[in-house]
Amino acid sequence: MIFIDACFKKNVPYTPVWMMRQAGRYLKEYMKVREEAGDFLSLCKDYKRASEVSLQPVDILDVDAAIIFSDILVVPLEMGMDLKFEKGDGPVFSEPLKSLEDIDKLDPNAYKKLSYVYDAISLTREKLSPNKALIGFCGSPWTLATYMIEAKGSKTYAKCKKLIYTNPSLMHTLLKKLSEILKLYLEEQIKAGANAVQIFDSWASALEKDIFFEFSFKYMIEISNYIKEKYPHIPVILFPKGISGYLDGIYGNFDVFGVDWSTPLKTAKEFLSPTYTLQGNMEPCRLYDKQAIKESVCDILEIMKNKAHIFNLGHGILPDIPVENAKYFINLVKELSSK
Ligand code: CP3
């Protein structure tokens, strides 16, 4: 698998490419299955349909990896929290965490209830061509905690940050509990057939530097250490979003660093290459225009010439991107990077 080879810095015939959120609303084929399934969470729990939409971007765009269709928030859901995806409003927890009692009530065996994810992975791996990788994933403990405490997406993260500064040990209790579950959750995904795993830390940038390393990065590395010790052949990808000023502090045993679009790739290369393969980082809104795509693909390939690299967007693809432009992007990366 060329994707896995690139994760391990081996020579590859071209730069492998996939897109975050590649199974999604910009595809009419996704919308059709989503409507058949009912709401978003029903689609996540329906392993056959979840597998079908995971495979769509591989069939339609010929990306080098599939990512299993699910959501980071199925973990708190199965820990016992009530979750709804409101139209236009995103995810909402009706009873956000407030106290140690609330945290103690969360089910530490939640990973055992996520068999719909493992079944979707097994089925997808079975159907996927052997040269394409299947990526499993989870949210970082910190990013999950933000939703569990704030109840929904937040602009200020004031409730979480208040906890960090007024009662840090309570926050650590929650982050530890999440980390223990996420280790076992990723392990089950690997046993089911995931060839690589990615940890999404979408709200890393909400934290000042030292606090990021203490309350977020440390836990991602703990999870990665657990996986790398037991499954050294499985690449671990970390994606802490928006921390271009913190790159000098990045350390630890993982394989691929996901670079978001706001971080200059040259800076990431300076600090992190060749220790880690870099993944990224075209600004997703460039997909609105072919010329804008071409400029960025050329720039990024030039910067990463002769360095271990996986091409991706610097965050998820948006729902109103023309599929034709996404196809153009994927083909262009392969064509221009071919050796
Ligand atoms: O990448 C893929 O194709 C795999 C599937 C995937 C989804 N969510 C499907 C999804 C992955 C990897 C995620 C991760 C995820 N979920 C993150 C981390 C990545 C990031 O974008 O920062 C976060 C923060 C979430 C939580 C979440 N889920 C939010 C905030 C939302 C609402 C925003 C939106 O895009 O609508 C979701 C819903 C969601 N997750 C959708 C999809 C396809 C849209 C639901 C729909 O079909 O209507």
Residues whose N, C-alpha, C, O or C-beta is under 5 A from the ligand:
A	BS01	CP3	M19 M20 R21 Q22 A23 G24 F40 I67 I68 F69 S70 D71 I72 G90 P91 F200 S202 G316
